[in-house]
Amino acid sequence: MAAALRGRAGALAFFAVAAAVPLAVRDQFFLDTLILILLWGALSAAWNVAGGYAGQVSLGHSAFFGIGAYSAALLSARYGQSPWIGMLIGMVLSVGAGLIIGYLSNRLRGPYFALSTIAFSQVLLIVASRWRGFTAGSEGIPVPFRPGFATLGLGHVAWAYLALALAALFYGIQVYLERSRVGYQLAGVREDEDAAEALGIPSRRLKVIAVTASAALTSVCGTLWAQYVGFVDPFYVFSVDLSIRFALNAIIGGLGTALGPWLGSILITALETYLRATFSGMKTGFAGIYLVIYGVALILVVRFVPEGLAGVAARLRARWTRAHA
């Protein structure tokens, strides 16, 4: 038990700090940064279920994010229904889409699977941007603010704890995948699918399950993001850039690790916020310099820390343990 707690010390510290910050801080900008770190980390954790643990690297996960965002936004804006109902509908639709994508693409590997997911997200982008009578097209949908938990009309402190609860739930799911039989089977499929098949592991079925579960979790995050931001734009929620961000958080933090998505989210979200605030006001010719610095920083991390930030932390912890043995 003590060894298990020591192994999760980083996660316990992270969630403890996240829980304490809203009690001590009332600055809305700081709380907004915390909420975004938790939400982006949860989104990357949802992607990590398929991309990290099952090896199904998707670059079209924004499709499921957009389904969840639009389901809640349309129900709230057009029919006055609770976004929680929209969340359930979005999950059902995303599970169906995940089953279709997983089943039709489970014979594809590597870049071919990634391309198939990109194609799916772009189809949804075209539909959402052209179906003006239902989705308002490229104009987007403003989500009405109605105070109350049932309508997710919450203040920053309440949003921080809701995002923290979501992050803790997703972290628990990943810990389960690290320790359960299903998780070991997924790891076998990820490392060598042919060898896993030879050992009797139903690799294709497991991949479909992983993609479907990842789609449902991503849809939940899409619903919460839409309610928090208050606006849904098809060119953002279905964009490939958004899918790449999910993957980058997980890869930089540590692919296939429980805490990695949040470590990546801390680095990317904090760096992006700081650089945008520092350089976005510069005169023409330097307005985009923060994007250059942001990109260079990401390249350096991926180049010199290929195992991710979680891998570096584990290596340092092992070195410290040996030194004090």
ZIJOFEN-V815950 format. One record per residue. N is the residue number from 1. RES is the residue in one small letter. SS is DSSP state (H for helix, E for strand, C for the rest). PSI is psi in whole degrees, 0 to 359 (999 if undefined). NEAR is the number of other ideal C-beta (glycine too) atoms within 8 Angstrom. Layout:
n->N res->RES ss->SS psi->PSI near->NEAR
n->N res->RES ss->SS psi->PSI near->NEAR
This chain:
n->1 res->m ss->C psi->313 near->4
n->2 res->a ss->H psi->320 near->5
n->3 res->a ss->H psi->321 near->6
n->4 res->a ss->H psi->320 near->7
n->5 res->l ss->H psi->321 near->9
n->6 res->r ss->H psi->322 near->7
n->7 res->g ss->H psi->336 near->6
n->8 res->r ss->C psi->16 near->9
n->9 res->a ss->H psi->320 near->8
n->10 res->g ss->H psi->317 near->8
n->11 res->a ss->H psi->317 near->10
n->12 res->l ss->H psi->319 near->9
n->13 res->a ss->H psi->317 near->8
n->14 res->f ss->H psi->311 near->10
n->15 res->f ss->H psi->328 near->12
n->16 res->a ss->H psi->316 near->8
n->17 res->v ss->H psi->317 near->8
n->18 res->a ss->H psi->326 near->12
n->19 res->a ss->H psi->329 near->10
n->20 res->a ss->H psi->331 near->8
n->21 res->v ss->H psi->312 near->12
n->22 res->p ss->H psi->338 near->12
n->23 res->l ss->H psi->331 near->6
n->24 res->a ss->H psi->341 near->5
n->25 res->v ss->C psi->136 near->8
n->26 res->r ss->C psi->2 near->5
n->27 res->d ss->C psi->121 near->6
n->28 res->q ss->H psi->325 near->7
n->29 res->f ss->H psi->316 near->6
n->30 res->f ss->H psi->317 near->9
n->31 res->l ss->H psi->323 near->16
n->32 res->d ss->H psi->320 near->9
n->33 res->t ss->H psi->318 near->11
n->34 res->l ss->H psi->316 near->13
n->35 res->i ss->H psi->316 near->13
n->36 res->l ss->H psi->322 near->10
n->37 res->i ss->H psi->315 near->13
n->38 res->l ss->H psi->318 near->16
n->39 res->l ss->H psi->314 near->14
n->40 res->w ss->H psi->324 near->13
n->41 res->g ss->H psi->319 near->16
n->42 res->a ss->H psi->320 near->15
n->43 res->l ss->H psi->318 near->15
n->44 res->s ss->H psi->327 near->18
n->45 res->a ss->H psi->321 near->17
n->46 res->a ss->H psi->317 near->15
n->47 res->w ss->H psi->323 near->19
n->48 res->n ss->H psi->332 near->17
n->49 res->v ss->H psi->317 near->16
n->50 res->a ss->H psi->312 near->14
n->51 res->g ss->H psi->324 near->15
n->52 res->g ss->C psi->312 near->13
n->53 res->y ss->C psi->327 near->15
n->54 res->a ss->C psi->352 near->14
n->55 res->g ss->C psi->14 near->11
n->56 res->q ss->C psi->83 near->11
n->57 res->v ss->C psi->110 near->9
n->58 res->s ss->C psi->135 near->15
n->59 res->l ss->C psi->20 near->12
n->60 res->g ss->C psi->25 near->15
n->61 res->h ss->C psi->347 near->18
n->62 res->s ss->H psi->341 near->14
n->63 res->a ss->H psi->314 near->13
n->64 res->f ss->H psi->324 near->16
n->65 res->f ss->H psi->314 near->17
n->66 res->g ss->H psi->324 near->17
n->67 res->i ss->H psi->314 near->15
n->68 res->g ss->H psi->319 near->20
n->69 res->a ss->H psi->314 near->15
n->70 res->y ss->H psi->325 near->15
n->71 res->s ss->H psi->312 near->15
n->72 res->a ss->H psi->319 near->17
n->73 res->a ss->H psi->317 near->13
n->74 res->l ss->H psi->317 near->13
n->75 res->l ss->H psi->321 near->14
n->76 res->s ss->H psi->313 near->17
n->77 res->a ss->H psi->321 near->10
n->78 res->r ss->H psi->328 near->6
n->79 res->y ss->H psi->359 near->7
n->80 res->g ss->C psi->25 near->4
n->81 res->q ss->C psi->163 near->8
n->82 res->s ss->C psi->140 near->9
n->83 res->p ss->H psi->340 near->14
n->84 res->w ss->H psi->324 near->8
n->85 res->i ss->H psi->319 near->9
n->86 res->g ss->H psi->324 near->17
n->87 res->m ss->H psi->316 near->15
n->88 res->l ss->H psi->317 near->8
n->89 res->i ss->H psi->318 near->10
n->90 res->g ss->H psi->321 near->18
n->91 res->m ss->H psi->317 near->12
n->92 res->v ss->H psi->314 near->8
n->93 res->l ss->H psi->320 near->11
n->94 res->s ss->H psi->323 near->15
n->95 res->v ss->H psi->316 near->11
n->96 res->g ss->H psi->316 near->8
n->97 res->a ss->H psi->320 near->13
n->98 res->g ss->H psi->321 near->16
n->99 res->l ss->H psi->318 near->10
n->100 res->i ss->H psi->311 near->8
n->101 res->i ss->H psi->314 near->13
n->102 res->g ss->H psi->319 near->14
n->103 res->y ss->H psi->315 near->8
n->104 res->l ss->H psi->334 near->7
n->105 res->s ss->H psi->4 near->11
n->106 res->n ss->C psi->348 near->9
n->107 res->r ss->C psi->349 near->5
n->108 res->l ss->C psi->148 near->8
n->109 res->r ss->C psi->157 near->6
n->110 res->g ss->C psi->227 near->7
n->111 res->p ss->H psi->336 near->5
n->112 res->y ss->H psi->321 near->9
n->113 res->f ss->H psi->317 near->13
n->114 res->a ss->H psi->319 near->12
n->115 res->l ss->H psi->323 near->9
n->116 res->s ss->H psi->323 near->13
n->117 res->t ss->H psi->324 near->16
n->118 res->i ss->H psi->316 near->12
n->119 res->a ss->H psi->319 near->9
n->120 res->f ss->H psi->316 near->12
n->121 res->s ss->H psi->324 near->17
n->122 res->q ss->H psi->330 near->11
n->123 res->v ss->H psi->315 near->8
n->124 res->l ss->H psi->325 near->12
n->125 res->l ss->H psi->315 near->13
n->126 res->i ss->H psi->316 near->8
n->127 res->v ss->H psi->313 near->9
n->128 res->a ss->H psi->326 near->13
n->129 res->s ss->H psi->339 near->11
n->130 res->r ss->H psi->337 near->7
n->131 res->w ss->C psi->71 near->9
n->132 res->r ss->H psi->327 near->8
n->133 res->g ss->H psi->336 near->3
n->134 res->f ss->H psi->316 near->6
n->135 res->t ss->H psi->358 near->12
n->136 res->a ss->C psi->11 near->7
n->137 res->g ss->H psi->217 near->10
n->138 res->s ss->H psi->350 near->7
n->139 res->e ss->H psi->337 near->5
n->140 res->g ss->C psi->176 near->9
n->141 res->i ss->E psi->117 near->11
n->142 res->p ss->E psi->133 near->7
n->143 res->v ss->C psi->121 near->14
n->144 res->p ss->C psi->142 near->6
n->145 res->f ss->C psi->117 near->6
n->146 res->r ss->C psi->112 near->7
n->147 res->p ss->E psi->141 near->5
n->148 res->g ss->E psi->153 near->6
n->149 res->f ss->C psi->325 near->6
n->150 res->a ss->C psi->332 near->6
n->151 res->t ss->C psi->4 near->10
n->152 res->l ss->C psi->32 near->10
n->153 res->g ss->E psi->80 near->7
n->154 res->l ss->C psi->160 near->7
n->155 res->g ss->C psi->177 near->5
n->156 res->h ss->H psi->321 near->10
n->157 res->v ss->H psi->314 near->9
n->158 res->a ss->H psi->321 near->9
n->159 res->w ss->H psi->323 near->12
n->160 res->a ss->H psi->317 near->15
n->161 res->y ss->H psi->329 near->10
n->162 res->l ss->H psi->316 near->10
n->163 res->a ss->H psi->325 near->14
n->164 res->l ss->H psi->319 near->12
n->165 res->a ss->H psi->319 near->8
n->166 res->l ss->H psi->316 near->14
n->167 res->a ss->H psi->317 near->15
n->168 res->a ss->H psi->321 near->9
n->169 res->l ss->H psi->313 near->8
n->170 res->f ss->H psi->325 near->13
n->171 res->y ss->H psi->318 near->14
n->172 res->g ss->H psi->321 near->8
n->173 res->i ss->H psi->319 near->11
n->174 res->q ss->H psi->324 near->14
n->175 res->v ss->H psi->320 near->10
n->176 res->y ss->H psi->317 near->9
n->177 res->l ss->H psi->332 near->12
n->178 res->e ss->H psi->334 near->9
n->179 res->r ss->H psi->345 near->6
n->180 res->s ss->C psi->167 near->8
n->181 res->r ss->H psi->319 near->5
n->182 res->v ss->H psi->320 near->8
n->183 res->g ss->H psi->319 near->12
n->184 res->y ss->H psi->323 near->8
n->185 res->q ss->H psi->319 near->11
n->186 res->l ss->H psi->321 near->14
n->187 res->a ss->H psi->320 near->10
n->188 res->g ss->H psi->318 near->12
n->189 res->v ss->H psi->320 near->14
n->190 res->r ss->H psi->318 near->10
n->191 res->e ss->H psi->318 near->8
n->192 res->d ss->C psi->97 near->6
n->193 res->e ss->H psi->321 near->10
n->194 res->d ss->H psi->317 near->6
n->195 res->a ss->H psi->322 near->9
n->196 res->a ss->H psi->319 near->13
n->197 res->e ss->H psi->320 near->9
n->198 res->a ss->H psi->331 near->6
n->199 res->l ss->C psi->1 near->7
n->200 res->g ss->C psi->10 near->5
n->201 res->i ss->C psi->125 near->10
n->202 res->p ss->C psi->79 near->6
n->203 res->s ss->H psi->317 near->10
n->204 res->r ss->H psi->318 near->8
n->205 res->r ss->H psi->319 near->7
n->206 res->l ss->H psi->322 near->14
n->207 res->k ss->H psi->320 near->13
n->208 res->v ss->H psi->317 near->13
n->209 res->i ss->H psi->317 near->9
n->210 res->a ss->H psi->315 near->15
n->211 res->v ss->H psi->319 near->15
n->212 res->t ss->H psi->314 near->12
n->213 res->a ss->H psi->318 near->11
n->214 res->s ss->H psi->321 near->19
n->215 res->a ss->H psi->317 near->15
n->216 res->a ss->H psi->317 near->13
n->217 res->l ss->H psi->321 near->14
n->218 res->t ss->H psi->322 near->17
n->219 res->s ss->H psi->320 near->18
n->220 res->v ss->H psi->315 near->14
n->221 res->c ss->H psi->323 near->15
n->222 res->g ss->H psi->320 near->17
n->223 res->t ss->H psi->312 near->16
n->224 res->l ss->H psi->321 near->14
n->225 res->w ss->H psi->315 near->12
n->226 res->a ss->H psi->319 near->18
n->227 res->q ss->H psi->327 near->12
n->228 res->y ss->H psi->314 near->10
n->229 res->v ss->H psi->323 near->8
n->230 res->g ss->C psi->14 near->8
n->231 res->f ss->E psi->141 near->9
n->232 res->v ss->E psi->122 near->13
n->233 res->d ss->C psi->124 near->8
n->234 res->p ss->H psi->327 near->14
n->235 res->f ss->H psi->349 near->8
n->236 res->y ss->H psi->309 near->7
n->237 res->v ss->H psi->340 near->14
n->238 res->f ss->C psi->15 near->15
n->239 res->s ss->C psi->151 near->11
n->240 res->v ss->H psi->327 near->11
n->241 res->d ss->H psi->320 near->6
n->242 res->l ss->H psi->318 near->12
n->243 res->s ss->H psi->320 near->17
n->244 res->i ss->H psi->325 near->9
n->245 res->r ss->H psi->318 near->11
n->246 res->f ss->H psi->312 near->15
n->247 res->a ss->H psi->318 near->15
n->248 res->l ss->H psi->317 near->11
n->249 res->n ss->H psi->314 near->17
n->250 res->a ss->H psi->319 near->18
n->251 res->i ss->H psi->314 near->10
n->252 res->i ss->H psi->320 near->16
n->253 res->g ss->H psi->327 near->18
n->254 res->g ss->H psi->103 near->15
n->255 res->l ss->C psi->131 near->10
n->256 res->g ss->C psi->25 near->9
n->257 res->t ss->C psi->155 near->14
n->258 res->a ss->C psi->318 near->8
n->259 res->l ss->C psi->344 near->13
n->260 res->g ss->H psi->313 near->17
n->261 res->p ss->H psi->325 near->16
n->262 res->w ss->H psi->327 near->16
n->263 res->l ss->H psi->316 near->15
n->264 res->g ss->H psi->322 near->19
n->265 res->s ss->H psi->321 near->15
n->266 res->i ss->H psi->312 near->10
n->267 res->l ss->H psi->309 near->12
n->268 res->i ss->H psi->314 near->14
n->269 res->t ss->H psi->314 near->12
n->270 res->a ss->H psi->318 near->10
n->271 res->l ss->H psi->316 near->10
n->272 res->e ss->H psi->317 near->9
n->273 res->t ss->H psi->315 near->10
n->274 res->y ss->H psi->314 near->8
n->275 res->l ss->H psi->322 near->12
n->276 res->r ss->H psi->317 near->9
n->277 res->a ss->H psi->328 near->6
n->278 res->t ss->H psi->319 near->7
n->279 res->f ss->H psi->348 near->11
n->280 res->s ss->C psi->338 near->8
n->281 res->g ss->C psi->4 near->3
n->282 res->m ss->C psi->158 near->7
n->283 res->k ss->C psi->166 near->5
n->284 res->t ss->C psi->136 near->4
n->285 res->g ss->C psi->335 near->4
n->286 res->f ss->C psi->4 near->8
n->287 res->a ss->C psi->329 near->9
n->288 res->g ss->C psi->13 near->6
n->289 res->i ss->H psi->331 near->9
n->290 res->y ss->H psi->329 near->11
n->291 res->l ss->H psi->323 near->8
n->292 res->v ss->H psi->313 near->8
n->293 res->i ss->H psi->319 near->10
n->294 res->y ss->H psi->314 near->11
n->295 res->g ss->H psi->318 near->8
n->296 res->v ss->H psi->319 near->8
n->297 res->a ss->H psi->319 near->9
n->298 res->l ss->H psi->319 near->11
n->299 res->i ss->H psi->318 near->8
n->300 res->l ss->H psi->319 near->8
n->301 res->v ss->H psi->313 near->11
n->302 res->v ss->H psi->324 near->10
n->303 res->r ss->H psi->316 near->7
n->304 res->f ss->H psi->349 near->6
n->305 res->v ss->C psi->66 near->11
n->306 res->p ss->C psi->335 near->6
n->307 res->e ss->C psi->358 near->8
n->308 res->g ss->H psi->168 near->16
n->309 res->l ss->H psi->326 near->14
n->310 res->a ss->H psi->323 near->13
n->311 res->g ss->H psi->320 near->11
n->312 res->v ss->H psi->316 near->10
n->313 res->a ss->H psi->318 near->10
n->314 res->a ss->H psi->321 near->8
n->315 res->r ss->H psi->318 near->9
n->316 res->l ss->H psi->321 near->8
n->317 res->r ss->H psi->320 near->8
n->318 res->a ss->H psi->321 near->8
n->319 res->r ss->H psi->319 near->8
n->320 res->w ss->H psi->320 near->8
n->321 res->t ss->H psi->318 near->8
n->322 res->r ss->H psi->322 near->7
n->323 res->a ss->H psi->331 near->6
n->324 res->h ss->C psi->11 near->5
n->325 res->a ss->C psi->999 near->4
